[in-house]
């Protein structure tokens, strides 16, 4: 489905919009791509909050993954002391 506003990008279908909303995301209008929705002043606060929340989750997961190998290395060093 092509975006009804810009006519260039892939737009969200009804199923994709419902899936995003069920995961805690913003409710996007059906038939509109993300960039056009981002430019809509009525949707901007919700989209900004959602993208910042997802960014924070991604950073937290990356830190957790980085911390685990370091913990393993610390345990190995303690064993050989």
C-alpha positions as CSV (number, residue, x, y, z in Angstrom):
1,X,0.0,0.0,0.0
2,X,1.4,3.4,-1.0
3,X,1.1,6.4,1.3
4,X,-2.0,8.5,0.5
5,X,-0.3,11.8,1.5
6,X,3.1,11.6,-0.3
7,X,2.4,8.8,-2.8
8,X,6.0,7.6,-2.5
9,X,6.6,5.3,0.5
10,X,5.0,2.2,1.9
11,X,2.1,3.1,4.2
12,X,0.9,1.2,7.3
13,X,-1.9,-1.2,6.7
14,X,-4.7,-1.7,9.3
15,X,-3.0,-4.8,10.6
16,X,0.4,-3.2,11.0
17,X,-1.1,-0.1,12.7
18,X,-3.0,-2.4,15.1
19,X,0.1,-4.5,15.8
20,X,2.1,-1.3,16.6
21,X,-0.6,0.0,18.9
22,X,-0.8,-3.3,20.7
23,X,2.9,-3.2,21.5
24,X,2.5,0.2,23.1
25,X,3.2,2.3,20.1
26,X,1.3,5.3,18.8
27,X,-2.0,4.9,16.9
28,X,-1.0,5.7,13.3
29,X,-3.6,6.5,10.6
30,X,-4.0,3.7,8.1
31,X,-2.7,4.5,4.7
32,X,0.0,7.0,5.9
33,X,3.8,6.3,5.9
34,X,5.9,7.0,9.1
35,X,7.5,10.1,7.7
36,X,4.2,11.7,6.8
37,X,2.8,10.7,10.2
38,X,5.9,12.3,11.8
39,X,5.2,15.6,10.0
40,X,1.6,15.7,11.3
41,X,1.6,18.1,14.3
42,X,-1.2,16.2,16.0
43,X,0.8,13.0,16.0
44,X,4.3,14.4,16.8
45,X,4.1,14.2,20.6
46,X,3.1,10.6,20.6
47,X,5.7,9.6,18.0
48,X,8.5,11.5,19.8
49,X,7.6,9.8,23.1
50,X,7.5,6.4,21.3
51,X,10.8,6.8,19.5
52,X,12.6,8.0,22.6
53,X,11.2,5.1,24.6
54,X,12.3,2.6,22.0
55,X,15.7,4.2,21.8
56,X,16.1,3.9,25.6
57,X,15.1,0.3,25.5
58,X,17.6,-0.5,22.7
59,X,20.4,1.3,24.6
60,X,19.5,-0.6,27.8
61,X,19.5,-4.0,26.1
62,X,22.9,-3.2,24.4
63,X,24.3,-2.3,27.8
64,X,23.0,-5.5,29.3
65,X,24.5,-7.5,26.5
66,X,27.9,-5.8,27.0
67,X,27.8,-6.2,30.7
68,X,27.4,-10.0,30.6
69,X,30.7,-10.8,28.8
70,X,32.5,-8.4,31.2
71,X,31.0,-10.3,34.2
72,X,32.2,-13.6,32.7
73,X,35.7,-12.2,32.2
74,X,35.7,-10.9,35.8
75,X,34.7,-14.4,37.1
76,X,37.5,-16.0,35.1
77,X,40.1,-13.5,36.4
78,X,38.9,-14.2,40.0
79,X,39.3,-18.0,39.5
80,X,43.0,-17.6,38.4
81,X,44.0,-15.3,41.3
